Amino acid sequence: MRRSGSGAGVDGSAGGAGSLPRVALIFDLEQHYHREVLAGVLRYRKERGDLVVLDWAGIPYQSPARLPSLEGDAVLGFVSPAFLRSLPQWRGKPAVTVSNKPDPGDLSVVCSDDRAVGRMAADYLTGLGLRELAVLGWWDGGYTRERADGFSNRAEALGLGCAVFRPDAGTRDVHRVRLLDEEIGAWLTSLPSPCGVYCVDDRFAVDVYKWAARLGRRIPDDWAVLGTDNDHLLLELLDCPLSSVELNGREIGYQAASLLARQCRGEAAVPVRVAVPPLRVVRRASTDLLYNDDPVVRAILGRIASAPGRAWTVAGLVEGLGLSRRAAEQRFRVRTGGGIYDRLIDVRIERAKELLADSTLPVGRISDELGFYDQRQLSHLFKRRTGMTPRDFRRHKGVPGEFR
């Protein structure tokens, strides 16, 4: 490693830095999502080695407040166009932001596909049989608005009602935390039971957890609570651990680093916007129930959930329920918005995501355990539903290569 004072390049590759671009990484490592994105940048550096990271006092990543003291060739991280324009040494230089806040200006952006995040949350909660939904988050544009819109629009498409939290303008100031907290509590008292409560940020999910205890509501019996970001330490320390939509932060970081390297070489037009779909819903105790009040539908959902890897047929799933296969299929579709076989495949794919992310089982073994015909069928259906192969999914999760 070579350093020549503040703003000097640190060579992350085996050879010398040469003419490689010197990049300032702007991240706040106290935030879970920032750490995930930065891990993706690190993976890119290890694989490609064509970016050199600026450092200050030996630290290669900085908070936004440190950017004015740095000089280099390019910027990557949580930065805004207005902030960069205020710094003469960074004007006109390649920059990629990974912030999904509104108005990126002339910056290239790599961020989460926030409408897809909301849709994934709605599909997950309705898949539990919930017919009453609610979404909690700021209503001020940017990623919170996009996630809320994706959720509520999906609910509307399914013919379901969706309560939406819209704070008063005066309580959007983060310094007025108490007023906002009281407003959230008042809104939560109006929600029915059972209800699927989607929160556009894990911190809001913790607020719902807190208010549930105050209001005498049970999680998951009364409210199925689902957050976003999967900050597992924050969520798993609770007595009732909270489920959450996991963003693909590592892929965002990887693609952002790749895009910045291409821009530094003059190979990519600017500005560019890349939206990366979420990875999965991480299930925990806060959504560990089936809520459909139709006994036939509830029985089918229960059979699928308890043994998704069994060699089920639709006829087998409806056996003994007092209805023909056709009648049961129609009833299921009316109550859930989808077919029985499609629900079986959806559950299998979600279980496959869990095993791919949280175990080192070979893909072929996972396909056997989940009742797929073979590894090829799992790969085909997995890619059709997620846009990536099981091996790509594992790579994005940072599973070592020998287990992919």
C-alpha positions in Angstrom: 0.0 0.0 0.0 1.3 3.4 -0.9 0.3 6.8 0.5 1.6 10.3 -0.1 -0.5 12.4 2.2 -4.2 13.4 2.3 -5.9 12.7 -1.0 -3.2 10.3 -2.2 -4.1 7.2 -4.0 -4.1 3.8 -2.3 -3.3 1.1 -4.8 -5.9 -1.7 -4.3 -4.3 -3.9 -7.0 -1.2 -6.0 -7.2 0.7 -3.6 -9.5 1.3 0.1 -9.3 -1.5 2.6 -9.5 -0.1 4.2 -12.7 -2.8 6.3 -14.4 -5.8 4.6 -12.7 -8.5 7.0 -11.6 -8.3 8.0 -7.9 -11.8 7.7 -6.5 -13.3 9.2 -3.3 -15.7 6.8 -1.6 -18.4 8.7 0.3 -20.2 6.4 2.8 -21.5 6.4 6.3 -20.6 3.1 7.8 -23.0 3.5 10.8 -25.8 2.7 8.3 -26.4 -0.9 7.3 -27.4 -0.1 3.7 -24.2 1.9 3.2 -22.1 -1.0 4.4 -23.9 -3.4 2.0 -23.3 -1.1 -1.0 -19.6 -0.6 0.0 -19.2 -4.3 0.1 -20.2 -4.4 -3.5 -17.6 -1.8 -4.4 -15.0 -3.8 -2.6 -15.9 -6.9 -4.6 -15.5 -4.9 -7.8 -12.1 -3.7 -6.7 -11.0 -7.2 -5.9 -12.1 -8.6 -9.2 -11.1 -5.8 -11.5 -8.5 -3.6 -9.7 -9.0 -0.7 -12.1 -10.0 1.9 -9.5 -7.7 3.4 -6.8 -9.3 4.6 -3.6 -8.4 8.0 -2.1 -7.7 7.9 1.6 -7.5 10.4 4.4 -5.4 9.5 7.3 -5.3 5.9 6.1 -9.2 5.6 5.9 -10.3 4.8 2.3 -14.0 5.8 2.8 -15.3 9.1 4.0 -18.5 10.7 5.3 -19.9 13.4 3.0 -18.5 16.1 5.4 -15.0 15.0 4.5 -15.4 15.4 0.7 -14.4 19.1 0.6 -10.9 18.2 1.9 -10.3 15.5 -0.8 -9.0 15.9 -4.3 -9.0 13.2 -6.9 -10.4 12.1 -10.3 -13.9 10.7 -9.5 -16.5 10.3 -6.7 -18.7 7.3 -5.8 -21.1 7.1 -3.0 -24.0 8.9 -1.3 -23.5 12.4 -2.8 -25.9 15.0 -4.3 -25.4 17.1 -7.4 -25.8 20.3 -5.4 -23.1 19.3 -3.0 -20.7 18.5 -5.7 -21.4 21.7 -7.6 -20.4 23.6 -4.4 -16.9 22.1 -4.5 -14.7 23.5 -7.3 -12.3 20.6 -7.3 -15.0 18.1 -8.2 -16.9 20.0 -10.8 -17.1 18.2 -14.2 -15.4 15.1 -12.9 -17.0 11.6 -13.2 -19.3 10.9 -10.4 -21.8 8.1 -9.6 -24.3 8.4 -6.7 -25.9 5.4 -5.1 -28.5 7.5 -3.3 -32.1 6.9 -4.3 -33.2 10.3 -3.3 -35.0 12.5 -5.9 -33.4 14.9 -8.4 -29.9 13.4 -9.1 -29.4 16.2 -11.6 -26.6 15.4 -14.0 -25.2 12.6 -11.9 -25.3 9.0 -12.9 -27.3 6.9 -10.5 -27.2 3.2 -9.5 -29.9 2.5 -6.8 -32.6 0.1 -5.8 -35.7 -0.3 -8.0 -38.0 1.1 -5.3 -41.3 0.5 -7.1 -40.2 -3.2 -7.4 -39.5 -3.1 -3.7 -43.0 -2.0 -2.9 -44.5 -4.6 -5.3 -42.5 -7.4 -3.7 -43.7 -6.4 -0.3 -47.4 -6.4 -1.5 -47.1 -9.7 -3.1 -45.5 -11.2 0.0 -48.1 -10.0 2.4 -51.0 -10.9 0.1 -49.4 -14.3 -0.3 -50.0 -14.8 3.4 -53.7 -14.4 2.8 -54.0 -10.8 4.0 -56.8 -8.7 2.4 -56.2 -5.5 4.5 -53.0 -3.7 3.9 -51.2 -0.5 5.0 -48.0 1.3 4.1 -46.0 3.5 6.5 -43.2 6.0 5.4 -42.4 9.6 4.6 -44.5 11.0 1.8 -42.0 13.5 0.5 -40.8 12.0 -2.9 -37.8 9.9 -3.5 -37.4 6.3 -2.5 -40.1 6.4 0.2 -42.7 7.7 -2.2 -41.6 5.1 -4.9 -41.8 2.2 -2.4 -45.2 3.4 -1.1 -46.6 3.8 -4.6 -45.3 0.4 -5.7 -47.0 -1.1 -2.7 -50.3 0.7 -2.9 -50.6 0.4 -6.7 -50.0 -3.4 -6.5 -52.7 -3.6 -3.8 -55.1 -1.7 -6.0 -54.4 -4.0 -8.9 -55.3 -6.9 -6.7 -58.5 -5.3 -5.7 -57.5 -4.7 -2.1 -57.7 -1.6 0.1 -54.5 0.0 1.3 -54.3 2.6 4.1 -51.4 5.0 3.5 -49.7 7.1 6.1 -49.2 10.7 5.0 -47.7 12.9 7.7 -48.7 16.5 8.1 -46.2 18.9 6.5 -45.2 20.2 9.8 -44.0 16.9 11.2 -41.7 16.0 8.4 -38.8 17.8 10.0 -36.7 15.1 11.7 -36.2 17.4 14.7 -39.9 17.1 15.5 -39.6 13.4 16.3 -42.2 13.4 19.1 -44.9 14.9 17.0 -44.2 12.5 14.2 -44.3 9.6 16.6 -47.6 10.6 17.9 -49.0 11.0 14.4 -47.9 7.5 13.6 -49.5 6.1 16.7 -52.8 7.8 15.9 -52.7 6.4 12.3 -52.0 2.9 13.6 -55.0 2.9 15.9 -57.3 3.1 12.8 -55.9 -0.1 11.2 -58.0 -3.2 11.1 -57.0 -6.6 12.3 -55.6 -8.6 10.7 -53.6 -6.2 8.6 -50.4 -6.4 6.7 -48.3 -3.3 7.6 -45.5 -2.5 5.2 -42.8 0.0 6.3 -40.6 1.6 3.7 -37.7 1.5 6.2 -36.8 -0.8 9.0 -36.8 2.1 11.5 -40.5 2.6 10.8 -41.1 -1.2 11.3 -39.5 -0.8 14.8 -41.9 2.1 15.4 -44.8 -0.1 14.5 -43.5 -2.8 16.8 -43.3 -0.3 19.7 -46.8 1.0 19.1 -48.3 -2.4 18.8 -47.3 -3.1 22.4 -48.7 0.3 23.5 -52.0 -0.3 21.7 -52.4 -3.9 22.8 -52.0 -5.3 19.2 -50.3 -8.6 18.7 -47.6 -9.2 16.1 -48.2 -11.2 13.9 -51.8 -12.1 15.0 -53.2 -8.6 14.5 -50.5 -7.0 12.4 -48.1 -8.7 10.0 -45.2 -6.2 10.0 -42.7 -6.0 7.1 -39.8 -3.6 6.9 -37.2 -2.7 4.2 -33.4 -2.9 4.2 -33.0 -6.1 6.3 -30.9 -4.5 9.0 -30.8 -7.8 10.8 -29.2 -6.6 14.0 -31.9 -4.0 14.5 -34.7 -6.5 13.6 -33.5 -9.7 15.3 -32.8 -8.1 18.7 -36.6 -7.6 19.2 -38.7 -10.2 21.1 -40.6 -10.7 17.9 -38.0 -10.4 15.1 -39.3 -8.5 12.1 -39.4 -9.6 8.5 -37.9 -7.3 5.9 -37.4 -6.8 2.2 -33.7 -7.2 1.5 -32.3 -4.8 -1.1 -29.5 -5.9 -3.4 -27.0 -3.4 -2.0 -23.9 -5.4 -3.0 -25.0 -5.5 -6.6 -25.7 -1.8 -6.5 -22.2 -1.1 -5.3 -20.7 -3.4 -7.9 -22.6 -1.9 -10.8 -21.8 1.6 -9.5 -18.1 0.9 -9.4 -18.2 -0.7 -12.9 -20.1 2.3 -14.3 -17.7 4.8 -12.7 -14.7 3.0 -14.1 -16.2 3.0 -17.6 -17.0 6.8 -17.3 -13.4 7.4 -16.3 -12.3 5.7 -19.4 -14.7 7.6 -21.5 -16.7 4.5 -22.4 -20.1 5.4 -20.8 -22.4 8.2 -21.6 -23.7 10.4 -18.7 -26.0 10.6 -17.0 -27.1 7.0 -16.6 -29.7 5.6 -14.2 -29.6 1.9 -13.2 -32.3 0.5 -11.0 -31.5 -2.8 -9.3 -34.4 -5.1 -8.2 -34.6 -6.2 -4.5 -33.2 -9.7 -3.6 -35.9 -11.2 -1.5 -38.2 -11.0 1.6 -36.4 -12.3 4.7 -39.1 -14.1 6.8 -39.1 -13.8 10.5 -41.7 -14.1 13.3 -43.5 -10.9 12.5 -45.1 -12.5 9.4 -45.2 -16.1 10.5 -48.9 -16.7 10.0 -51.5 -17.5 7.4 -54.4 -15.1 7.5 -56.9 -16.2 4.9 -60.3 -16.7 6.5 -61.5 -19.1 3.7 -61.0 -22.6 5.2 -60.3 -24.2 1.8 -57.8 -21.5 0.8 -56.2 -21.6 4.3 -55.8 -25.4 4.1 -54.1 -25.2 0.7 -51.8 -22.5 1.8 -50.9 -24.4 4.9 -50.1 -27.6 2.9 -47.8 -25.7 0.6 -46.1 -23.8 3.5 -45.5 -26.9 5.6 -44.0 -29.1 2.9 -43.1 -27.1 -0.3 -40.7 -29.8 -1.4 -43.3 -32.6 -1.5 -44.2 -33.9 -5.0 -47.4 -32.0 -5.0 -50.0 -31.9 -7.7 -52.9 -29.5 -7.7 -55.2 -32.5 -7.2 -53.1 -33.6 -4.2 -53.3 -30.1 -2.7 -57.1 -30.0 -2.8 -57.7 -33.6 -1.8 -60.1 -34.1 1.0 -61.4 -30.5 1.0 -64.8 -31.3 -0.3 -64.4 -29.5 -3.7 -63.5 -30.6 -7.1 -60.1 -29.5 -8.4 -61.7 -27.0 -10.8 -63.9 -25.5 -8.0 -61.0 -25.3 -5.6 -58.8 -23.7 -8.2 -61.4 -21.0 -8.9 -62.0 -20.3 -5.3 -58.3 -20.0 -4.6 -57.8 -17.7 -7.5 -60.7 -15.4 -6.4 -59.4 -15.2 -2.8 -55.7 -14.8 -3.6 -55.5 -13.4 -7.1 -53.4 -16.3 -8.4 -53.4 -20.0 -9.2 -52.6 -22.9 -6.8 -49.6 -24.2 -8.8 -48.2 -20.7 -9.2 -48.4 -20.2 -5.5 -46.5 -23.5 -5.0 -43.7 -22.4 -7.3 -43.6 -19.0 -5.7 -43.1 -20.5 -2.2 -40.5 -22.9 -3.6 -38.6 -20.0 -5.1 -38.7 -18.1 -1.9 -37.4 -21.1 0.0 -34.7 -21.5 -2.6 -33.6 -17.9 -2.0 -33.3 -18.7 1.8 -31.2 -21.8 1.2 -29.0 -20.1 -1.4 -28.3 -17.1 0.9 -28.1 -18.9 4.2 -26.5 -22.3 3.5 -23.8 -23.8 1.4 -25.9 -26.6 -0.1 -25.2 -27.2 -3.8 -27.8 -25.9 -6.2 -28.6 -29.5 -7.3 -29.3 -30.5 -3.7 -31.6 -27.5 -3.2 -33.6 -28.4 -6.3 -34.1 -31.9 -5.0 -35.1 -30.7 -1.5 -37.7 -28.3 -2.9 -39.4 -30.7 -5.3 -38.2 -29.4 -8.7 -37.7 -31.9 -11.5 -34.0 -31.2 -11.7 -31.5 -28.3 -11.3 -32.4 -27.1 -14.8 -36.0 -26.5 -13.9 -35.0 -24.6 -10.7 -32.6 -22.4 -12.7 -35.2 -21.7 -15.4 -38.0 -20.8 -13.0 -35.7 -18.9 -10.6 -34.4 -16.7 -13.4 -37.9 -16.1 -14.8 -39.1 -14.8 -11.4 -36.0 -13.0 -10.2 -34.0 -12.1 -13.4 -30.9 -14.0 -12.2 -29.8 -17.6 -12.0 -29.3 -19.3 -8.6 -25.6 -19.0 -9.0 -25.8 -15.3 -9.7 -28.1 -14.8 -6.7 -25.4 -16.5 -4.5 -22.7 -14.3 -6.0 -24.7 -11.2 -5.2 -25.1 -12.4 -1.6 -21.3 -12.9 -1.3 -21.3 -16.7 -0.9 -17.8 -18.0 -1.6 -17.3 -19.3 -5.2 -16.8 -22.9 -4.2 -20.4 -23.1 -2.9 -22.0 -21.5 -5.9 
